[in-house]
Amino acid sequence: MTAGPGAAVRFDHVSYSVRTGRDQLEVVRDCSFHLNPGEIAAMIGPSGGGKSTIGYLLAGYSRPTGGSVTVDGLEVKGPSAQRLLLFQENALMPWLTTAENIMFGPRARGTKRAQARRSADEILARIGLTDFADRYPGELSGGMRRRAELARALVNEPSVLILDEPFRGLDAMTRELMQEYTAELLTEQGRTALFITTDIDEALLLADRLLVVSDRPATVLDEFTITGKRPRNRADVLLGDRIQEIKDRTLDLLRPQDAVAGLKGY
């Protein structure tokens, strides 16, 4: 499987609103940030604050009501195989085997079956699912399904991958394994990635840069560069003085938002 370079992403003063009855609900307000080619940026903020909407805007599933979203200088006007969103929910097709799920994208683009199967087998071996290639999703554990979904996204060789809390609901050990698989594969392939999460330790482990986002309407409050090559050693990351400083500053930024949400009964 040939890995292509990641793309440059830019949000310029992006806003997004939806109509709810007679009112307009402002979900994103004047949001600006950029991702360099091959960079992993983690986006962290309160649950329900609009982070997923930012992911949908980058994927092209929604269009901004203000500002612009561009990838390699071209405006995002709709979904594209070069910008793939890995959803929170299980999205494997239950009537297809693991290998067939992974082959689906390449086959839909006209890749010959034998070549698509070779690519699927290569990435299945990389994530430890060779023995489950011909099993159906219902026969896989939660962690295996998430690995298969990651493989299905990466086999399409997107230039930008959006991961929307992809490890939610996994047990602690499986979550750590998925973090390691993801960090290794994204680093190896040089993909640009936006990793949406509410777990600050996860963000600090995986990302080159941390984008701290406000409660709704979502906007970027601050960003922090995380030094050190990927993939990182978990102990070194979580015990480093610089990492602890970033963590403390991030929590300070988010704490007022959490307090307001608590008063509202969220």
N, C-alpha and C positions, 0 to 999 in steps of 0.2 A: 504494500500500500504506500503510495507516494504522498508525503505530507506537503501541503502548500503553506505559504506564509500567511500569518494572520493579517487582518486588515486594521486600518485606523478608523476609529469611531469618534464622532463628535456630536454632542448635544449642545445646541446654541439657544439659550433662553426659551426652553421648551415648556409649554403649558398644555394641559389637557383637562377638559371639562366634559361632563355628561349631563344630559337632561334627566331629572327625576321629577316627574309630574310637571308642575309649573316652574320648578326651580332648576338652576344650574348647579351641579355639584363639582367643585374644583378639586381635582385629584392631584394634579401636578402643577406647580407654579414656578415659572422662571428658573428652570433647572438647567444648569450648564456643567458639563464635564467632558473629558476626552479620554480615550484609551489609545495607547500606542500599539503598533503592530506587535503581536506576540505577547502582549501584557495581560496578566490576570488582575482584574480589579474586583475587590469584594465590596458589595454595597450593603450596608447595615443600617437598620433603623427600626422603629416600632412596627409591630405586626399591624397589618391593615392600613399602613400609612401611605401606600402608593408605590412601593418598590416593584411589585409585580407589574403594575401598569407601565413603569419605565421599561421593564423587560419586554412587554408587549409592543411598546412603541419602537424599540430597537429591532424586534423581530418583524415588524411591519404588520402586525395584527390590528393595531390601532394607528390612527393618524393624529399628529398634534393639532390642537386648536390654535396654537401659537408657537413661533420659533421653528427650528428645523433639526432633523436628525439626519446625519450623513455618514456614509461608510465609504472610505477611500475617496471622499470628496463628492460622492453621488448621493442625492437625496433618497431616503428610504420612502418608497411609495406603496409598498406591499410586501408580502412574504417572499422569501427567496431561499433556495437551498444553500446559499452561502451564509445565511444567518439562521441558525437553528436554535430553537428554544426547547430545553429539557424541562418538562413540567414537573410539578410536585407529585401529581397523580400518576399511577401506573398507566402507561400508554401502549404497552405491547399488545399486539393483536392475538387474542387467545387461540385462534384457529391455525396460527402458524407456529412452527417450531422456533427455538431460539435462533438457529442459523437463518431460517427463512425470514424472521423479523429483521435481522441485521442486513440480509441481502435485499430487502424490499426497496430501499432507496436506490441503490445502484441498478437494480433490475428495472425500476421504473424509468431510469434515465437511459436505458438501452444497453447497459453492460451485459455481456454474455454470461450465462448462468455459471459456467465453470470458473470464469474470472471472478465473479461476485462471490462464489463460494470460497475461493482461495483467500480473498480479502476478509471474508467473515471468519474463516478458520484461523487466519493470522491474528486477528484482534481477539478472538475467543481464547486463544492460547495465551495472549498477553494478559488477559484479565482472569485467567484460571477457570474458564468455563468450557474447555474442550470436551469434557465428559458429558456435558449437558447440551451439546449442540443440537441434538435431535429430540430434546424434551420440549414439552409445551409450557407456556408461562405458568399454568396452574400447578405444574410439578416443581416449580422453583421456589426457593425461599425469597423473602422480601429483599434481602441483600443481593441475591443472584439476579432478581428482576431488575434492580437498579443498575447493576453492572451491565446487564444486557442492553438496557436503555442507553447507557453511556456509550457502549460499543456501537449501537445502531446510529447514534448521532455522529460519532467520530468517523465511522466508515464512509460517510458522505463527504468527508474532508471539507467541512465548512471553514470559512475564513473567520467567522465569529460564532462563538457558542455562548448562549445565555442559559445559565443554570439557576432555576428558581427554587431555592430551598430543596435541592434534589435528595437530601438525606433525611428529610423529616419523617419521623415515625420509625426509624431504624433503631435497634438496640445499640448501646454504647460501643460494643466491640465491632459490630458490623459497620457502624458509622465511621469509626476510625480507619477501618480497612478501605472503605469507599473513599475517604479523604486521601489516603495514600495512593490508591489507584488513579484517582482523578488528577492529583498533582503530578504524578509520574507521566501520565499519558498526555496531558496538556503541555507539559514542559518538553517532552520528547517530540511532539508534533508541531510546536510553535504556534498554537492557536491563540487568537485573541479571545478572551473570555470575560464575561460579566457574571460574577458569582453572587447571587442574592441570598442573604442569610440573616438570621437573627442571633447567630452564635458568634460572639466576638472572637473566641479562641480559634474557631474554625476559620474565620476570616484572616486572622493573623498568621495562621499556618499556611494557607494556600495562596495568598495574594501578594502581588508586588506593590499594590496601593490600596488603601482603604478609603472608601467614600462614605461619609457619615451623612445620612439623610434624615430630614425632619419628619414629624408626624404630618398627616394630610392637612393641607396640600403639600406634597413632597417637593423638597428642594435640597440641594447639597449644602450642608452646613459647613463642612470642612473636609479636608482630605489629608492623608498621611502616607508617606512613602515607607515601605517596609523593606529594609535592606537584607541582604543574604540571598544566595542562590537557591533556586528551587530544583528538586523537592527538598524540603527542609527537615532537619531532625526535630521531632516534636518537643523533646525535653529542652533543647537549646532555644527553641522559639519561645516556649511558654515561660522560661526562666530568665530570659534576657532582660537587662535593665531598660533598653530602648523600647522593647516590646511592652513592658509593663507601663512605661510612660505613655505610649500610644493608647493602651487599654484604658488607663485612668482618664486621659483626656477625652476619649470617646464616650466613656460612661458619664462623664461630666456634661457632655453635650446632650446626651440622650435622657439624662435623669429628669430634667424639668418636663420633658414630653411625657415620660412615664407617669410622673406625678399628676399631670393634667388628665391623662387617660384614666388614672385610678379614680379621680374625683368624678369623672363622667360615668363611672360604673363599668368600664371596659375590663 
